[in-house]
Amino acid sequence: AEAGFGKTAFSTYLQHQHERAIGIHYCRYDSPKRKDPLMVLQTLIYQISTQIPEYKEILSQEKFKKKLEDLKSFKYHLHDILDEFLVQPLNKLIVNKNCFFIIDALDEALDNESNLFIDLIPKFNDLPSWLKIVVTSRPEPYLKQKLSSLRIIEFDANLEQNNDDLLLFIENYVNRKNCQILKDKSISLKLIEKSEGNILYLKEVIDSIEKGIIDKSEIDDLPPTISGLYVNMFERYFPDINYYEEKVMPIFELLCAANQSLSKELICDILNIKKREFKKIMTSIGSLVEENEKGEIYFYHKSLTDWLVDEDLCSEDYFV
């Protein structure tokens, strides 16, 4: 599904609501660990061991204890890890129920087209028939080509069922927040039409309405698509284009180039910004960036990174 469809929400729902889900790994473009294929396999091994007692018993055997220590020391090739720790032991088990493991946002694990992770995915076909791997991703052409041997289901954001879900999302928001503007169903339907089935677009507009940034009279003039919304947001956040180019753009360029979260101290050192000035700049940037538990900052959604570096989609004023 395309950016902003709600793939991670879908994955999380499966993990928490489906009784046969035995684990999940969230890939993140801004986290080297989260997009490391070794970490994915280690997560898969650990989470399956917590759900399948017979598998945990196998890993507790003396010969596997030594192998697990070697695994921590990065002494194995990825294909060998998959074969020795997952394919071989799991195929020895008789499990009377079908289970599945989720890998969310595979596209965010891509650094380049030679990514070892992608070559690894088709090898999951060697796992026993009772264990499936559910992978969510954007429909990147390279990914579709590499994974053509697998069953691919493409979600269409314009399906009626998706629009019904978006309307339910708005109704739930109205019930929680008592937002008067959105109690008018005609406005809700208009926003869904403009969103083109993109829940990220809808969420951003609703948040702006709640905060008073967007007025009822402006809804008709909202641009369609998430790219158009980003232009609209940047015009509101950065009315002074000179300030954006001088103060904000260097930070955005650094985050885009790094393609991962960066500490505030590192950004200040590289760009020679004083901490007090950096704090003021971050205030102007608002919710476009977020901060993780380590105090590192990153763009709140990968689609924003993609928009900023796409000369065809991004406004000339904001392109980095």
C-alpha positions as CSV (number, residue, x, y, z in Angstrom):
1,A,0.0,0.0,0.0
2,E,1.1,3.6,-0.6
3,A,2.6,5.9,2.0
4,G,0.0,7.0,4.6
5,F,-2.4,4.2,4.0
6,G,-2.0,2.9,7.6
7,K,0.1,-0.1,7.1
8,T,1.7,0.0,10.6
9,A,-1.7,0.5,12.2
10,F,-2.9,-2.6,10.2
11,S,0.2,-4.6,11.4
12,T,-0.3,-3.5,15.0
13,Y,-4.0,-4.5,14.8
14,L,-3.1,-7.9,13.5
15,Q,-0.5,-8.5,16.3
16,H,-2.9,-7.5,19.1
17,Q,-6.2,-8.8,17.8
18,H,-5.4,-12.0,15.9
19,E,-4.8,-15.0,18.1
20,R,-2.5,-16.7,15.6
21,A,0.0,-13.8,15.4
22,I,3.1,-14.9,17.3
23,G,5.3,-11.8,16.8
24,I,6.1,-8.6,15.0
25,H,9.1,-6.6,13.9
26,Y,8.7,-2.9,12.9
27,C,11.3,-1.7,10.4
28,R,12.1,2.0,10.7
29,Y,14.1,4.0,8.1
30,D,15.5,6.3,10.9
31,S,16.8,3.4,13.1
32,P,19.8,1.4,12.0
33,K,18.9,-1.4,14.4
34,R,15.2,-1.6,13.2
35,K,16.3,-2.1,9.6
36,D,19.1,-4.5,10.3
37,P,18.2,-8.0,8.9
38,L,20.1,-9.7,11.7
39,M,17.9,-7.9,14.2
40,V,14.8,-9.0,12.4
41,L,15.9,-12.7,12.5
42,Q,16.9,-12.4,16.2
43,T,13.5,-10.9,16.9
44,L,11.8,-13.7,15.0
45,I,13.8,-16.4,16.9
46,Y,13.1,-14.9,20.3
47,Q,9.4,-14.2,19.8
48,I,8.6,-17.6,18.3
49,S,10.4,-19.2,21.2
50,T,8.1,-17.4,23.6
51,Q,5.0,-18.7,21.8
52,I,6.0,-22.3,20.8
53,P,7.3,-24.2,23.9
54,E,8.7,-27.0,21.8
55,Y,10.9,-24.6,19.8
56,K,12.1,-23.0,23.1
57,E,13.2,-26.5,24.3
58,I,15.2,-27.0,21.1
59,L,17.0,-23.7,21.6
60,S,17.8,-24.7,25.2
61,Q,19.8,-27.7,24.1
62,E,23.5,-27.5,24.7
63,K,24.5,-27.4,21.0
64,F,22.2,-24.5,20.4
65,K,23.4,-22.5,23.4
66,K,26.8,-22.2,21.8
67,K,25.3,-21.3,18.4
68,L,23.2,-18.6,20.1
69,E,26.3,-17.1,21.6
70,D,28.0,-17.1,18.2
71,L,24.9,-15.4,16.8
72,K,25.3,-12.5,19.2
73,S,28.9,-12.2,18.0
74,F,27.8,-11.9,14.3
75,K,29.6,-15.1,13.3
76,Y,26.9,-16.3,11.0
77,H,25.8,-15.4,7.5
78,L,22.1,-14.3,7.3
79,H,21.1,-17.3,5.2
80,D,22.8,-19.7,7.6
81,I,21.0,-18.1,10.6
82,L,17.6,-18.5,8.8
83,D,18.4,-22.1,8.0
84,E,20.1,-23.3,11.3
85,F,18.0,-21.4,13.8
86,L,14.6,-21.3,12.1
87,V,14.1,-23.5,9.0
88,Q,15.7,-26.7,10.3
89,P,14.4,-26.8,13.9
90,L,10.9,-25.6,13.1
91,N,10.5,-28.1,10.4
92,K,11.1,-30.9,13.0
93,L,8.1,-29.7,15.0
94,I,4.4,-30.8,14.7
95,V,2.3,-27.8,15.4
96,N,-1.5,-28.2,15.2
97,K,-2.3,-24.6,14.4
98,N,-1.3,-22.1,11.7
99,C,0.6,-19.1,12.9
100,F,2.2,-16.0,11.4
101,F,4.9,-13.5,12.1
102,I,4.7,-9.8,10.9
103,I,7.4,-7.7,9.3
104,D,6.1,-4.2,9.0
105,A,7.3,-1.5,6.6
106,L,9.9,-3.6,4.7
107,D,10.5,-0.7,2.3
108,E,12.0,1.3,5.3
109,A,14.7,-1.3,5.6
110,L,16.0,-0.6,2.1
111,D,19.3,1.3,1.9
112,N,20.1,0.3,-1.6
113,E,19.0,-2.2,-4.2
114,S,21.5,-4.7,-3.1
115,N,20.0,-5.0,0.3
116,L,20.5,-8.4,1.8
117,F,17.2,-8.3,3.6
118,I,15.2,-8.4,0.4
119,D,17.2,-11.4,-0.9
120,L,16.4,-13.1,2.4
121,I,12.6,-12.8,2.3
122,P,11.9,-15.5,-0.4
123,K,13.9,-18.0,1.7
124,F,11.0,-17.8,4.3
125,N,9.2,-20.2,1.9
126,D,11.4,-22.9,3.4
127,L,9.7,-22.5,6.8
128,P,7.1,-25.1,7.8
129,S,3.6,-24.8,6.3
130,W,2.1,-23.9,9.7
131,L,4.2,-20.7,9.9
132,K,3.7,-17.8,7.5
133,I,5.4,-14.4,7.3
134,V,3.2,-11.4,6.7
135,V,5.2,-8.5,5.2
136,T,3.8,-4.9,4.7
137,S,5.5,-2.5,2.4
138,R,5.0,0.3,-0.1
139,P,4.7,-1.0,-3.7
140,E,8.3,-0.1,-4.6
141,P,9.0,-1.5,-8.2
142,Y,12.3,-3.1,-7.0
143,L,10.6,-4.9,-4.1
144,K,7.7,-6.1,-6.3
145,Q,10.3,-7.6,-8.8
146,K,12.4,-9.3,-6.1
147,L,9.4,-10.7,-4.3
148,S,7.4,-11.7,-7.4
149,S,7.6,-15.4,-6.4
150,L,5.5,-14.7,-3.3
151,R,1.8,-13.9,-2.9
152,I,1.4,-10.2,-3.1
153,I,-1.8,-8.4,-2.1
154,E,-2.1,-4.7,-3.1
155,F,-4.4,-2.5,-1.0
156,D,-6.3,0.1,-3.0
157,A,-6.8,3.2,-1.0
158,N,-9.9,4.2,-3.1
159,L,-11.9,1.0,-2.2
160,E,-15.3,1.7,-0.7
161,Q,-14.4,-0.4,2.4
162,N,-11.4,1.9,3.0
163,N,-13.5,5.0,2.8
164,D,-16.0,3.4,5.3
165,D,-13.0,2.9,7.7
166,L,-12.0,6.5,7.2
167,L,-15.5,7.7,8.1
168,L,-15.5,5.5,11.1
169,F,-12.1,7.0,12.1
170,I,-13.6,10.5,11.9
171,E,-16.7,9.5,13.9
172,N,-14.5,8.0,16.6
173,Y,-12.5,11.2,16.7
174,V,-15.6,13.3,17.0
175,N,-16.8,11.2,19.9
176,R,-13.5,11.5,21.8
177,K,-12.8,15.1,21.1
178,N,-16.3,16.5,20.6
179,C,-15.1,18.4,17.5
180,Q,-18.0,20.5,16.3
181,I,-16.9,21.0,12.7
182,L,-16.6,17.3,12.0
183,K,-20.1,16.6,13.3
184,D,-21.2,17.8,9.9
185,K,-21.1,14.6,7.9
186,S,-20.8,16.5,4.6
187,I,-17.5,17.9,5.8
188,S,-16.3,14.5,6.8
189,L,-17.1,13.1,3.3
190,K,-15.4,16.1,1.7
191,L,-12.2,15.5,3.7
192,I,-12.3,11.8,2.7
193,E,-12.6,12.7,-0.9
194,K,-9.7,15.0,-0.7
195,S,-7.6,12.5,1.2
196,E,-7.9,10.0,-1.7
197,G,-8.1,7.2,0.9
198,N,-4.9,8.4,2.7
199,I,-5.4,8.2,6.5
200,L,-2.2,10.2,7.2
201,Y,-3.7,13.1,5.2
202,L,-6.9,12.8,7.1
203,K,-5.1,12.7,10.5
204,E,-3.0,15.8,9.7
205,V,-6.1,17.8,8.6
206,I,-8.1,16.8,11.6
207,D,-5.3,17.7,14.0
208,S,-5.0,21.1,12.3
209,I,-8.8,21.6,12.6
210,E,-8.7,20.7,16.3
211,K,-5.8,23.1,16.9
212,G,-7.6,25.9,15.1
213,I,-5.0,26.1,12.3
214,I,-7.5,25.2,9.7
215,D,-10.9,26.9,9.8
216,K,-14.2,25.5,8.4
217,S,-14.2,28.1,5.7
218,E,-10.8,26.8,4.4
219,I,-11.7,23.2,4.0
220,D,-12.9,23.6,0.4
221,D,-9.5,25.1,-0.6
222,L,-7.4,22.3,1.0
223,P,-5.2,20.6,-1.6
224,P,-5.7,16.9,-2.5
225,T,-3.1,14.3,-1.9
226,I,-0.4,14.2,0.9
227,S,2.1,16.1,-1.3
228,G,-0.3,19.0,-1.7
229,L,-1.0,18.9,2.0
230,Y,2.8,19.1,2.8
231,V,3.0,22.2,0.6
232,N,0.1,23.7,2.5
233,M,1.7,22.8,5.9
234,F,5.1,24.2,5.0
235,E,3.5,27.5,3.9
236,R,1.8,27.7,7.3
237,Y,4.9,26.6,9.3
238,F,7.4,28.8,7.4
239,P,5.8,32.0,6.1
240,D,9.3,33.5,5.9
241,I,11.1,31.6,3.2
242,N,14.4,33.2,4.0
243,Y,14.2,31.9,7.6
244,Y,13.4,28.5,6.3
245,E,16.4,28.5,3.9
246,E,18.8,29.9,6.5
247,K,17.7,28.1,9.7
248,V,15.5,25.1,8.9
249,M,16.6,23.8,5.6
250,P,20.2,22.8,6.8
251,I,18.6,20.7,9.6
252,F,16.3,19.0,7.1
253,E,19.1,18.4,4.6
254,L,21.1,16.7,7.4
255,L,18.2,14.5,8.5
256,C,17.5,13.5,4.8
257,A,21.2,12.8,4.1
258,A,21.6,10.7,7.3
259,N,18.4,8.8,6.7
260,Q,18.2,8.0,10.5
261,S,17.6,9.8,13.7
262,L,20.3,12.2,14.9
263,S,21.1,13.6,18.3
264,K,20.5,17.3,18.9
265,E,24.1,17.7,20.0
266,L,25.4,16.2,16.8
267,I,23.2,18.4,14.7
268,C,24.4,21.5,16.6
269,D,28.0,20.5,16.2
270,I,27.8,19.8,12.5
271,L,25.9,22.9,11.7
272,N,27.6,25.1,14.3
273,I,24.3,26.1,16.0
274,K,24.1,27.2,19.6
275,K,21.7,25.2,21.7
276,R,19.5,28.2,22.5
277,E,19.1,29.0,18.8
278,F,18.5,25.3,18.0
279,K,15.6,25.2,20.5
280,K,14.0,28.2,18.8
281,I,14.3,26.5,15.4
282,M,12.8,23.3,16.7
283,T,9.8,25.3,18.0
284,S,9.2,26.7,14.5
285,I,9.5,23.2,13.0
286,G,6.7,22.0,15.3
287,S,5.4,18.4,14.8
288,L,7.2,17.8,11.6
289,V,9.9,16.1,13.6
290,E,9.7,13.9,16.7
291,E,12.1,12.9,19.4
292,N,12.8,9.4,20.5
293,E,13.7,8.0,23.9
294,K,17.4,8.7,23.3
295,G,16.8,12.4,22.6
296,E,17.4,11.9,18.9
297,I,15.2,13.7,16.3
298,Y,13.7,12.3,13.1
299,F,10.9,13.2,10.6
300,Y,7.5,12.1,12.0
301,H,6.8,10.1,8.8
302,K,8.9,8.7,6.0
303,S,6.7,10.2,3.4
304,L,7.9,13.7,4.5
305,T,11.5,12.6,3.9
306,D,10.5,11.3,0.4
307,W,8.6,14.5,-0.4
308,L,11.5,16.8,0.6
309,V,14.0,15.0,-1.7
310,D,11.6,14.5,-4.7
311,E,12.1,17.4,-7.1
312,D,8.9,16.6,-9.0
313,L,6.7,16.5,-5.9
314,C,8.2,19.1,-3.5
315,S,7.8,22.8,-4.0
316,E,11.0,24.5,-5.3
317,D,11.1,26.6,-2.1
318,Y,11.3,23.6,0.2
319,F,13.2,21.0,-1.9
320,V,16.4,19.9,-0.2
